[in-house]
Amino acid sequence: VQDGRKARPRALLDPNLLAADGSVALTDYEVSPDGRWLAYATATSGSDWNEIRVRDIATGKDGPDHLVRIKFSSIAWTRDAKGFFYSRYPDPPEGAAAGTFDDLAHQKLYYHRVGTPQSEDLLIFETPQEPKWGFVPEVTDDGRWLVITIWRGSENAYRVYVKDLGDPQRPRLDAPVIKLVDDFEAEYALIGNVGSVLYFRTSQGVERGRIAAVDLADPDRTWRSIVPEQADTLRHALFAGDGIVALYMRDATSRLRRFALDGTPRGEIALPGLGSVPDLNFGGVQIRGQFGDPELFYAFASFNRPATNYVYDLSKNRGAVFHPLKLRFNPDDYVTEQVFYPSKDGTKIPMFISYKRGLKRDGQNPTHLYGYGGFDIPLTPTFSVPNLVWMERGGIFAQANLRGGGEYGRAWHEAGTRERKQNVFDDFAAAAQYLIAQQYTSPRHLAISGRSNGGLLVGATLNQHPELFAAALPAVGVMDMLRYHRFTIGWAWASDYGTAETEEGFKYLYAYSPLHTIKPGTRYPAVLVTTADHDDRVVPGHSYKYTAALQHAQAGDAPILIRIDIKAGHGAGKPIGKLIEEEADKLAFMRYYTGGHSTPARH
């Protein structure tokens, strides 16, 4: 924290000191509107379960506040800075111990007053008739409106309810709920308000997003379009200066555009090159601004440049680097190209290919191909130290933008879901075939990796095309597609996957489920599965079963290994030491089996 741009900063909260072994991580934080309090959330051993505490910013000391049973919640202060809204799950039934892998149902929205015990928190909203619904609270900057976004899984379709809090300094917490959007038809993301007019980024009625507004004072609450759908995909929007700044995506790279409040275009903010304004673990875009403040802050990253902060003067249309980074390598030593290759059905798929300048396309380059392909999540250019190390040693890093992701809007996402999920595996296999055909690499030098839904991607593609790869690294993958929905939050993924509870779902899931499509007697490449004992997002049993089945079926000499981290979870919040150890193991494994020794085991 610091008093102004030029003041000397002081440490307010150091996550490295939360636990001696680094197993407690900072997951979220929000400063109260008056700058007095910091409400912050932590997670232990990589679990999705969070605890919230409140710290006095002046003294740096925590108060008595300690909130538990929190998962998938935000923190939303009221303008009077006396408390905040958050969501939590009920305590376990009497006699049952709360554990890492608890079932998730009956989330409720509460209001917590600073300095009071959690038992006194005020229940704001619940839907007992819909136990799987969850709630994300937001308070508008003027403190007038509480906006409750209701979710029911991983689909990007929400209900939106609103409470009129009245006087921001004396908010009326028991105000009636206004049902602004009362069905799960589209995505709605609050941008902000001007009086009674609320602005949203939405996918309602369009493929690639638009900005719309609604006046709560209007009895009919008629929506009007502010910024219509564009050719590029709208990913984020916020108030900044006296207008709106919108983040668009064109072929998986970022564009920043400005609009007046009535939607009149005001031009584009130039970005440094082929890259992106990066996401923070899918939890928020690194761009900040406020209505009435002419300064916009954003980050920009690419495969050869770490995320660098910029400040942009909206009144002067001028930007500059904010706190420049000191690098121990030359980004210009590395090259990124974007190609478009045909998938099995002829669909053109984008792919980024990065490597050290001067590389020869002779089919002998160790290559790491990465993918995800799901849940409307795009893969954009991002910086990674392990990827830089890989390229520094002469390797190629390739990232394919598969169907199922969010690169091109609704149709692109839906083309990789449910009975169409095979398209994603075909896209990934076609990426490998393109890299081989264009002499970037060859099967004996090619490794594939992916995490979570990307672990499913690797497992399914490996099973279908074992001849294409020298190594495969599925991380925290969803491997048992017939039973995934029975564990923790797994039920929420049915929007993308479907479930085996229906005959149709069983048929298409069984056809590609990594656990169920392993063929005994097959010569599989070297495989390193990674998971962790506290992963309550994709429970580690998926990886355990897949590894055991693959070991039993292996007819070749390549090893099938599993690396199980302890006091760790799905990935977020791992201490630096654990990250370095895991990435070093993965890099060494990939390097060895893609060309680090003269006679690969599978040959």
Summary of the structure (lengths in Angstrom):
residues: 603
radius of gyration: 24.5
end to end distance: 57.1
largest distance: 74.8
contacts: 2057
relative contact order: 0.08
helix: 20%
strand: 35%
